Amino acid sequence: MAVREFALPDLGEGLTESELVAWKVAVGDTVQLNQIIAEVETAKALVELPAPYDGRVARLFVEPGVTVAVGEPLVAFEVDAGEAAADAPVAPAAPDAAGAPAPSAGGLSADGREPTLVGYGARPESGARPARRARPGLAATAPAPVTPAAAAPAPSTTATALAERPRATPPVRKFARELGVDLASVAGSGDRGLITRGDVQLYVDQHTTDSAGPTVEAGSREKRIPIRGVRKATADAMVRSAFGAPQATVFLTVDVTPTMELIARLRERAEQTEARPGLLSVVAKALLLAVRRTPEVNSRWDDAANEIVEAEYVHLGIAAATPRGLMVPVIRDADRMTLGDLSGAIRSLAETARAGRTAPADLSGGTITITNVGVFGVDAGTPILTPGEAAILAVGAVRRQPWEHDGGIALRQVLTLALTFDHRIVDGEQASRFLADIGRILADPASVLTLV
């Protein structure tokens, strides 16, 4: 048997680190190739990591809640010696005294680079990897090889002071800093002495009268939520967008009674069972048709090249509210889809996003976005542009209300649309024309949508 380490793979899309959310295996478990062994959360999505080969789990290097850099080891496996020599990933090598990586005993891929997890992007051609960061409770030097008889070697006496810090996850360390608590004074109740948030709070509760440091009221009625993962990425993107491009919004209220009647008719057709169109898919189709006359809304501003880049395709982003925050998965080449195909793609995309299984590659590359605020009972809103895009359309709730119709007043189904646009790329006339085109299609969809 041989021992091989599995490091956090390159997940693509420029992602350099991930937080380990949960282990699906434990030390001693036997795993098979492609069996899911862990879940990690990137700034874009929750990602499942499969086992790179058959073997037995010998050691878990990282605890849930810890942020890990690409290339940093996650788990060690005991594998068949023949299989390991043939195609196993190479364990990260410890640097020698001069700072150069030590020779590796494992095998490399045919081109001399470490293999990566299938489907998650290629390693840089240089083979460079981020420096391994010391983690609480782990030696700063490379871990010693693991053997079946010693899955957890004793801590090295040469470990740095950083590695000797009390063991706690980054959120707990942040919580302790905010309360002015020295973790060296806190007893850990977690696995192998891990200090938990509850341990920190208990310490604070027991020392609230200590005048040497800040006092904290026991039983605080505030809840502190770490800003990380999708929430942090969304916040950063919205700040960049709001202050990086001059944005303006135009509104249009439309009688969509004909659209709602068309949807009802299409839903009754047996062949539409798997991809029955809803309002969002019809609005999306109307937007895709309107892009043809106003392609400026499907463009982006390239600061580096001092150019406006107009896409001849439409990668449609659909903003989706999920338990982990706002996501904008993308439907590639949506302009080539029929209404039924588009409806099915939107439904599949939403289900995947809510389950937290959207691949990072599917959360980037959009050219224009739709956000459906109407599902929350909201009539209208002023959406913020997705960074790198020139327009975003907000769809409000459909309301039954009195409306002018055929020279009189009738109870009609009315919808408000809001279009936010980058005023560097799209001017007011273009934005208004684009929104009016969408409105005209929704007011009389049968004459247009049945032909495409």
C-alpha positions as CSV (number, residue, x, y, z in Angstrom):
1,M,0.0,0.0,0.0
2,A,1.1,3.6,-0.6
3,V,-0.2,6.9,0.9
4,R,-1.2,9.7,-1.4
5,E,-2.5,13.2,-0.5
6,F,-5.3,14.8,-2.4
7,A,-5.1,18.6,-2.6
8,L,-7.9,21.2,-3.2
9,P,-8.1,21.2,-7.0
10,D,-8.2,24.2,-9.3
11,L,-12.0,24.9,-9.5
12,G,-11.6,27.3,-12.4
13,E,-13.0,30.8,-12.9
14,G,-10.1,32.4,-11.1
15,L,-11.1,30.9,-7.7
16,T,-8.0,30.5,-5.5
17,E,-9.6,29.2,-2.3
18,S,-12.6,27.5,-0.9
19,E,-14.1,26.8,2.5
20,L,-14.5,23.2,3.6
21,V,-18.2,22.9,4.4
22,A,-18.5,19.2,5.3
23,W,-16.7,15.9,5.1
24,K,-18.7,13.0,3.6
25,V,-16.1,10.4,4.8
26,A,-14.2,9.7,8.0
27,V,-10.7,8.3,8.7
28,G,-10.8,4.6,8.1
29,D,-13.6,4.7,5.5
30,T,-13.1,2.8,2.2
31,V,-13.9,5.0,-0.8
32,Q,-14.3,4.3,-4.5
33,L,-13.3,6.3,-7.5
34,N,-15.6,9.4,-8.0
35,Q,-17.4,8.8,-4.6
36,I,-18.2,12.2,-3.1
37,I,-15.9,12.8,-0.2
38,A,-16.4,16.5,0.7
39,E,-18.3,19.7,0.0
40,V,-16.5,23.0,-0.4
41,E,-18.0,26.4,-0.8
42,T,-16.4,28.8,-3.2
43,A,-17.3,32.5,-3.7
44,K,-19.7,31.3,-6.4
45,A,-21.2,27.9,-5.5
46,L,-21.2,24.8,-3.4
47,V,-19.0,22.1,-5.0
48,E,-18.8,18.4,-4.4
49,L,-15.4,16.9,-4.5
50,P,-15.1,13.2,-5.8
51,A,-12.4,10.8,-4.7
52,P,-9.6,10.7,-7.3
53,Y,-9.2,6.9,-6.9
54,D,-10.1,3.8,-4.9
55,G,-8.6,3.6,-1.4
56,R,-8.9,4.1,2.3
57,V,-9.1,7.4,4.1
58,A,-5.9,7.7,6.2
59,R,-6.1,11.3,7.4
60,L,-8.2,14.4,7.1
61,F,-6.0,17.5,7.2
62,V,-8.8,20.2,7.3
63,E,-11.7,20.7,9.6
64,P,-15.1,22.1,8.4
65,G,-15.2,25.9,8.5
66,V,-11.5,26.3,7.4
67,T,-10.6,28.1,4.2
68,V,-8.2,26.2,2.1
69,A,-6.1,27.5,-0.8
70,V,-5.9,25.7,-4.1
71,G,-3.1,23.2,-3.9
72,E,-3.3,22.7,-0.1
73,P,-3.8,19.1,1.0
74,L,-7.3,18.0,2.1
75,V,-7.1,14.3,2.7
76,A,-4.6,11.4,2.6
77,F,-5.5,8.0,1.1
78,E,-4.0,4.6,1.4
79,V,-4.1,3.2,-2.1
80,D,-2.8,0.2,-4.0
81,A,0.9,0.8,-4.8
82,G,0.5,0.0,-8.4
83,E,-2.4,2.4,-8.9
84,A,-0.6,5.1,-7.0
85,A,2.4,4.9,-9.2
86,A,0.3,4.9,-12.3
87,D,-1.9,7.9,-12.0
88,A,-2.3,9.2,-8.4
89,P,-2.0,13.0,-7.7
90,V,1.3,14.1,-6.3
91,A,1.3,15.2,-2.7
92,P,2.6,18.8,-2.2
93,A,6.3,18.6,-1.6
94,A,7.9,20.4,1.4
95,P,10.5,23.0,0.6
96,D,14.1,22.3,1.3
97,A,16.3,24.6,3.3
98,A,16.9,26.9,0.3
99,G,13.2,27.3,-0.3
100,A,13.0,25.0,-3.4
101,P,10.5,22.2,-3.5
102,A,11.9,18.8,-2.6
103,P,11.8,16.1,-5.2
104,S,8.5,14.2,-5.1
105,A,8.3,10.4,-4.8
106,G,5.0,10.2,-6.7
107,G,4.4,10.1,-10.4
108,L,3.5,13.1,-12.6
109,S,1.2,13.3,-15.5
110,A,2.6,12.8,-19.0
111,D,3.3,16.5,-19.4
112,G,5.0,16.8,-16.0
113,R,2.2,18.7,-14.4
114,E,0.0,17.6,-11.5
115,P,-3.3,16.3,-12.6
116,T,-6.4,18.2,-11.6
117,L,-9.9,17.2,-10.7
118,V,-11.8,16.4,-13.9
119,G,-14.3,19.2,-14.9
120,Y,-12.8,21.9,-12.7
121,G,-10.3,23.6,-15.0
122,A,-6.6,23.1,-15.8
123,R,-3.6,24.0,-13.7
124,P,-1.5,27.0,-14.9
125,E,1.1,26.1,-17.4
126,S,3.8,27.2,-15.1
127,G,2.8,24.6,-12.5
128,A,3.0,27.3,-9.8
129,R,0.8,26.9,-6.8
130,P,-0.2,29.2,-3.9
131,A,2.0,28.9,-0.8
132,R,0.6,26.6,1.8
133,R,-0.9,28.6,4.7
134,A,-0.4,27.4,8.3
135,R,-3.7,26.3,9.9
136,P,-4.5,26.3,13.6
137,G,-3.2,23.1,15.2
138,L,-1.3,21.9,12.2
139,A,2.5,22.1,11.8
140,A,3.7,24.8,9.5
141,T,6.1,22.4,7.9
142,A,4.8,19.7,5.5
143,P,3.1,16.8,7.3
144,A,5.0,13.6,7.7
145,P,4.0,10.7,5.5
146,V,1.1,8.8,6.9
147,T,1.3,5.1,7.5
148,P,-1.6,2.7,8.4
149,A,-0.2,2.3,11.9
150,A,0.2,6.1,12.5
151,A,-2.5,8.1,10.8
152,A,-2.0,11.1,13.1
153,P,1.8,11.7,13.8
154,A,2.7,13.7,16.9
155,P,3.1,17.4,16.4
156,S,6.6,18.5,15.2
157,T,8.8,20.1,17.9
158,T,10.0,22.5,15.1
159,A,6.5,23.9,14.4
160,T,6.3,27.6,14.3
161,A,4.6,29.8,16.9
162,L,1.8,30.3,14.4
163,A,1.1,26.6,14.2
164,E,1.0,26.4,18.1
165,R,-1.9,28.8,18.4
166,P,-5.1,27.5,19.9
167,R,-7.1,25.5,17.4
168,A,-10.1,27.4,16.1
169,T,-11.8,28.0,12.7
170,P,-11.5,31.4,11.1
171,P,-15.0,32.5,12.0
172,V,-14.4,31.6,15.6
173,R,-11.1,33.6,15.6
174,K,-13.0,36.6,14.1
175,F,-15.7,36.3,16.8
176,A,-13.1,36.2,19.5
177,R,-11.3,39.3,18.1
178,E,-14.6,41.2,18.1
179,L,-15.1,40.4,21.7
180,G,-11.5,41.0,22.7
181,V,-10.9,37.4,23.8
182,D,-7.5,35.8,23.9
183,L,-8.1,32.3,22.6
184,A,-5.1,31.1,24.6
185,S,-7.3,31.5,27.7
186,V,-10.2,29.5,26.3
187,A,-10.7,25.8,26.8
188,G,-11.8,24.0,23.6
189,S,-14.7,21.5,23.9
190,G,-14.6,20.4,20.2
191,D,-12.9,17.5,18.6
192,R,-9.2,17.3,19.7
193,G,-9.6,20.5,21.7
194,L,-11.1,22.6,18.9
195,I,-12.4,25.9,20.3
196,T,-16.0,26.5,19.2
197,R,-18.1,29.7,19.1
198,G,-19.9,28.4,22.2
199,D,-16.6,28.1,24.1
200,V,-15.8,31.7,23.3
201,Q,-19.2,32.9,24.4
202,L,-19.0,30.9,27.6
203,Y,-15.7,32.4,28.4
204,V,-17.2,35.9,27.9
205,D,-20.2,35.1,30.0
206,Q,-17.8,34.0,32.8
207,H,-15.6,37.1,32.6
208,T,-18.0,39.9,32.0
209,T,-16.9,41.7,35.2
210,D,-13.2,41.5,34.3
211,S,-12.1,45.2,34.1
212,A,-8.9,44.3,32.2
213,G,-10.7,44.1,28.9
214,P,-13.9,45.2,27.2
215,T,-17.1,44.0,28.9
216,V,-19.8,42.1,26.9
217,E,-23.4,41.8,28.0
218,A,-24.4,38.2,28.5
219,G,-27.3,37.0,26.5
220,S,-26.8,39.5,23.7
221,R,-29.8,40.0,21.5
222,E,-27.6,40.4,18.4
223,K,-26.8,37.7,15.9
224,R,-23.5,38.0,14.0
225,I,-23.3,36.2,10.6
226,P,-19.9,35.8,9.0
227,I,-19.8,37.5,5.5
228,R,-18.3,34.8,3.3
229,G,-19.0,32.6,0.3
230,V,-21.8,33.6,-2.1
231,R,-22.9,36.5,0.2
232,K,-19.5,38.1,0.2
233,A,-19.0,37.6,-3.5
234,T,-22.4,39.2,-4.2
235,A,-21.7,42.1,-2.0
236,D,-18.3,42.8,-3.6
237,A,-19.8,42.5,-7.1
238,M,-22.7,44.9,-6.3
239,V,-20.3,47.5,-4.8
240,R,-18.1,47.3,-7.9
241,S,-21.1,47.6,-10.2
242,A,-22.8,50.4,-8.3
243,F,-19.6,52.6,-8.2
244,G,-17.9,51.4,-11.4
245,A,-20.6,52.3,-14.0
246,P,-23.1,55.2,-14.3
247,Q,-26.4,53.5,-14.0
248,A,-29.9,54.7,-14.9
249,T,-33.3,53.0,-14.9
250,V,-36.4,53.4,-17.1
251,F,-39.9,51.9,-16.3
252,L,-42.8,50.7,-18.3
253,T,-46.2,49.4,-17.3
254,V,-47.8,47.0,-19.7
255,D,-51.2,45.2,-20.1
256,V,-50.0,41.6,-20.3
257,T,-53.5,40.0,-20.4
258,P,-52.8,38.5,-23.9
259,T,-49.5,37.1,-22.6
260,M,-51.2,35.5,-19.6
261,E,-53.9,34.0,-21.9
262,L,-51.3,32.6,-24.2
263,I,-49.5,31.0,-21.3
264,A,-52.7,29.4,-20.1
265,R,-53.3,27.9,-23.5
266,L,-49.8,26.6,-23.9
267,R,-50.0,25.0,-20.5
268,E,-53.0,23.0,-21.6
269,R,-51.1,21.3,-24.4
270,A,-49.9,17.8,-23.5
271,E,-46.6,18.2,-25.4
272,Q,-45.7,21.1,-23.2
273,T,-45.7,19.0,-20.0
274,E,-42.0,18.9,-19.5
275,A,-41.3,22.6,-20.4
276,R,-44.6,24.4,-19.8
277,P,-43.9,28.1,-20.3
278,G,-44.4,30.6,-17.4
279,L,-44.3,34.4,-17.4
280,L,-40.5,34.5,-16.9
281,S,-39.8,32.4,-19.9
282,V,-42.1,34.5,-22.1
283,V,-40.5,37.7,-20.8
284,A,-37.1,36.2,-21.5
285,K,-38.1,35.3,-25.0
286,A,-39.4,38.9,-25.6
287,L,-36.1,40.3,-24.3
288,L,-34.1,38.0,-26.6
289,L,-36.2,39.2,-29.6
290,A,-35.8,42.9,-28.6
291,V,-32.0,42.5,-28.4
292,R,-31.9,42.1,-32.2
293,R,-33.0,45.7,-32.7
294,T,-31.0,47.2,-29.9
295,P,-27.8,45.1,-29.6
296,E,-26.1,47.8,-27.5
297,V,-27.8,46.4,-24.4
298,N,-26.0,43.1,-25.0
299,S,-22.5,44.7,-24.8
300,R,-19.8,45.3,-22.2
301,W,-17.3,48.1,-21.5
302,D,-13.6,47.0,-21.9
303,D,-11.5,49.5,-19.9
304,A,-8.2,47.9,-20.7
305,A,-8.8,48.0,-24.5
306,N,-10.8,51.3,-24.4
307,E,-13.5,49.5,-26.4
308,I,-17.2,48.6,-26.3
309,V,-17.5,44.9,-27.0
310,E,-20.8,44.0,-28.6
311,A,-21.7,40.3,-28.3
312,E,-23.3,38.5,-31.3
313,Y,-24.8,35.9,-29.0
314,V,-26.9,36.2,-25.8
315,H,-25.8,34.4,-22.6
316,L,-28.8,35.2,-20.5
317,G,-28.4,35.5,-16.7
318,I,-31.3,34.6,-14.5
319,A,-31.0,36.1,-11.0
320,A,-32.1,33.4,-8.5
321,A,-32.6,33.8,-4.7
322,T,-31.2,30.8,-2.9
323,P,-30.7,29.9,0.8
324,R,-27.0,30.8,0.3
325,G,-27.7,34.2,-1.2
326,L,-28.2,35.7,-4.7
327,M,-26.9,33.8,-7.7
328,V,-27.0,34.6,-11.4
329,P,-26.6,31.4,-13.3
330,V,-26.3,31.8,-17.1
331,I,-28.1,30.1,-20.0
332,R,-25.6,29.9,-22.9
333,D,-26.8,31.0,-26.3
334,A,-30.3,31.6,-25.1
335,D,-31.1,33.5,-28.3
336,R,-31.0,30.2,-30.2
337,M,-33.6,28.5,-28.1
338,T,-37.3,28.0,-28.7
339,L,-39.8,29.1,-26.1
340,G,-40.1,25.5,-24.8
341,D,-36.4,25.0,-24.6
342,L,-35.9,28.3,-22.8
343,S,-38.7,27.4,-20.3
344,G,-37.1,24.1,-19.6
345,A,-33.6,25.7,-19.2
346,I,-34.9,28.3,-16.7
347,R,-36.7,25.7,-14.6
348,S,-33.6,23.4,-14.5
349,L,-31.3,26.3,-13.8
350,A,-33.5,27.5,-10.8
351,E,-33.7,24.1,-9.3
352,T,-30.0,23.6,-9.5
353,A,-29.3,27.0,-8.0
354,R,-31.7,26.5,-5.1
355,A,-30.0,23.2,-4.4
356,G,-26.6,24.9,-4.3
357,R,-25.3,22.7,-7.1
358,T,-24.6,25.3,-9.8
359,A,-21.1,24.8,-11.2
360,P,-18.8,27.9,-10.9
361,A,-18.4,28.0,-14.7
362,D,-22.2,28.5,-15.0
363,L,-22.2,31.6,-12.9
364,S,-20.1,33.8,-15.2
365,G,-20.0,34.9,-18.8
366,G,-23.5,36.4,-18.9
367,T,-24.2,39.3,-21.4
368,I,-27.6,40.5,-20.0
369,T,-29.7,39.6,-17.0
370,I,-33.3,39.2,-15.9
371,T,-34.4,39.4,-12.2
372,N,-38.0,38.4,-11.3
373,V,-39.0,40.5,-8.3
374,G,-42.6,39.8,-9.0
375,V,-42.4,36.3,-7.3
376,F,-42.0,38.2,-4.0
377,G,-45.1,40.3,-4.6
378,V,-43.1,43.4,-5.6
379,D,-44.5,45.6,-8.3
380,A,-41.2,47.2,-9.4
381,G,-37.6,47.8,-8.4
382,T,-34.3,49.4,-9.5
383,P,-31.9,46.5,-10.1
384,I,-28.2,46.9,-10.0
385,L,-26.2,45.7,-13.0
386,T,-24.4,42.5,-13.0
387,P,-20.7,43.5,-13.3
388,G,-19.5,43.5,-16.9
389,E,-23.0,43.8,-18.4
390,A,-24.8,46.7,-19.9
391,A,-28.4,46.0,-18.9
392,I,-30.6,44.1,-16.4
393,L,-34.4,43.8,-16.6
394,A,-36.6,43.5,-13.4
395,V,-40.0,41.9,-13.8
396,G,-42.6,42.9,-11.3
397,A,-45.8,41.2,-10.1
398,V,-48.9,40.8,-12.4
399,R,-51.8,42.7,-10.9
400,R,-55.5,42.7,-11.9
401,Q,-56.5,46.3,-12.1
402,P,-58.7,48.8,-14.0
403,W,-57.0,49.6,-17.3
404,E,-58.0,51.4,-20.6
405,H,-59.0,48.8,-23.1
406,D,-60.9,49.0,-26.4
407,G,-62.0,52.6,-25.7
408,G,-63.3,51.8,-22.2
409,I,-62.1,50.7,-18.8
410,A,-61.8,47.0,-18.0
411,L,-60.2,44.8,-15.4
412,R,-56.9,43.7,-16.9
413,Q,-53.6,42.0,-15.9
414,V,-50.9,44.6,-15.7
415,L,-47.2,44.3,-15.2
416,T,-44.4,46.8,-14.5
417,L,-40.9,46.3,-16.1
418,A,-37.8,48.2,-15.0
419,L,-34.6,48.3,-17.1
420,T,-31.3,49.5,-15.5
421,F,-28.5,50.2,-18.0
422,D,-24.9,51.3,-18.2
423,H,-25.2,54.9,-19.5
424,R,-21.7,54.7,-20.9
425,I,-22.8,52.1,-23.4
426,V,-26.6,52.6,-23.7
427,D,-28.2,56.0,-24.0
428,G,-31.8,56.9,-22.9
429,E,-33.2,56.6,-26.4
430,Q,-31.8,53.1,-26.9
431,A,-32.9,51.9,-23.4
432,S,-36.4,53.3,-23.9
433,R,-36.7,51.7,-27.3
434,F,-35.5,48.3,-26.0
435,L,-38.0,48.4,-23.1
436,A,-40.8,49.5,-25.4
437,D,-40.1,46.6,-27.8
438,I,-40.4,44.1,-24.9
439,G,-43.6,45.8,-23.8
440,R,-45.1,45.5,-27.3
441,I,-44.3,41.8,-27.5
442,L,-45.9,41.1,-24.2
443,A,-49.0,43.2,-25.1
444,D,-49.5,41.1,-28.3
445,P,-47.3,37.9,-28.0
446,A,-49.1,35.5,-30.3
447,S,-48.2,37.4,-33.5
448,V,-44.5,37.2,-32.6
449,L,-43.7,34.3,-30.4
450,T,-45.5,31.7,-32.6
451,L,-43.2,32.6,-35.5
452,V,-39.9,31.9,-33.6
